[in-house]
Amino acid sequence: MFKFTSSKAKDNENDKITLSFTSDLIQKSFFKVSQNSDDSFTIEIDKSLLTSKSAGSFPLKIEAGDSKALMKSSYTISITIKDPKSESASSEK
């Protein structure tokens, strides 16, 4: 299992922050992204469910805002998933 937890988002007025996520990965059984109670987020990838078809680079769009904000901040990160067959072949050398 691969797990990444982001740093905490901060609001200058201490308002509740809402994070939303958009990506083709969200529909995949091996991928999970969620907002944590401390306004960070966690990405989890279950490596045991990866196949060669899972490999590629995928954008993950993150929108952050609060109930009073007229505008949201938007960020896009790229998630690269390597072919598990090539990973195991390189580790056997």
Summary of the structure (lengths in Angstrom):
residues: 93
radius of gyration: 16.0
end to end distance: 22.8
largest distance: 55.5
contacts: 209
relative contact order: 0.24
helix: 20%
strand: 43%
